[in-house]
Amino acid sequence: MAQKLEQPIATISKVLTGIILNIKWQDRRTKSSVLEEASVRSIAIEAYIIKNQLRCTGNLVRMPSSSLPKRILYGDLTYGRRSQGEATKTL
C-alpha cells in the first residue's frame, strides 16, 4: 500500500513546491532549478523558524514563574490526568 501512495505523494509535493515558490507551468522551469530554489528557500525558512522560536523562548523567560506557558515549558505541571488506553479514532 505504501508503494501505491509514493507516486501521488511525490506528484503532490512537486505541485505544492511550485505553488509555494509561485512558479507557474508556463515559466518552463526545469525540475533541478525548482528544487535548487526550494532548497535555498528552505534554509531561509529554517532560519526564520529558529529566530521565532528564540523570540518566543525569550518572551517565556521574562514571564512570571506562575504563568502557564512558562510552567509548561519547564515541565512544572505535576497535576492533571489523561485517559489511559488506545487513542480514539475519529474520522
C-alpha positions in Angstrom: 0.0 0.0 0.0 2.9 2.4 0.8 4.3 1.9 -2.7 0.9 2.8 -4.2 1.0 6.1 -2.3 4.6 7.1 -3.2 3.9 8.4 -6.7 0.8 10.5 -5.8 2.6 12.0 -2.8 5.7 12.8 -4.9 3.4 14.5 -7.5 1.6 16.5 -4.9 4.9 17.5 -3.4 6.2 18.8 -6.7 2.9 20.7 -7.3 2.9 22.3 -3.9 6.6 23.3 -4.2 5.7 25.1 -7.4 2.7 26.8 -5.7 4.8 27.9 -2.7 7.6 29.3 -4.8 5.0 30.9 -7.1 6.2 29.1 -10.2 3.7 28.7 -13.0 3.7 25.9 -15.5 4.1 28.5 -18.3 7.5 29.5 -16.8 9.0 26.3 -18.3 11.5 25.7 -15.5 13.5 22.6 -15.1 12.9 20.3 -12.1 16.5 20.8 -11.0 16.2 24.6 -11.0 12.9 24.4 -9.0 14.5 22.0 -6.5 17.6 24.2 -6.2 15.4 27.3 -5.5 13.4 25.3 -3.0 16.5 24.2 -1.1 17.7 27.7 -0.9 14.4 28.9 0.4 14.1 26.1 2.9 17.3 27.3 4.5 15.8 30.7 4.8 12.6 29.2 6.2 14.5 27.2 8.8 16.4 30.4 9.9 13.0 32.2 10.2 11.5 29.4 12.3 14.6 29.3 14.6 14.5 33.1 15.0 10.8 33.0 16.0 11.5 30.1 18.4 14.2 32.1 20.1 11.9 35.1 20.3 9.2 33.0 21.9 11.6 31.5 24.4 12.9 34.9 25.3 9.3 36.1 26.0 8.6 33.0 28.1 11.8 33.5 30.2 10.6 37.1 31.0 7.2 35.9 32.1 6.4 35.4 35.8 7.1 31.9 37.2 3.4 31.3 37.8 2.3 31.8 34.1 1.0 28.7 32.4 3.2 28.8 29.3 6.4 29.1 31.4 5.3 26.2 33.6 4.6 24.1 30.5 8.0 24.9 29.0 9.8 23.9 32.1 7.6 20.9 32.8 6.4 22.1 36.2 2.9 20.8 35.8 2.5 17.9 38.3 -1.2 17.6 38.3 -3.7 16.6 35.6 -4.5 13.2 34.1 -5.1 11.9 30.7 -7.1 8.8 30.0 -5.2 5.6 29.5 -5.5 3.2 26.7 -5.5 3.4 22.9 -6.3 6.7 21.3 -9.8 7.0 19.9 -10.0 7.1 16.1 -12.2 9.8 14.7 -12.9 10.4 11.1 
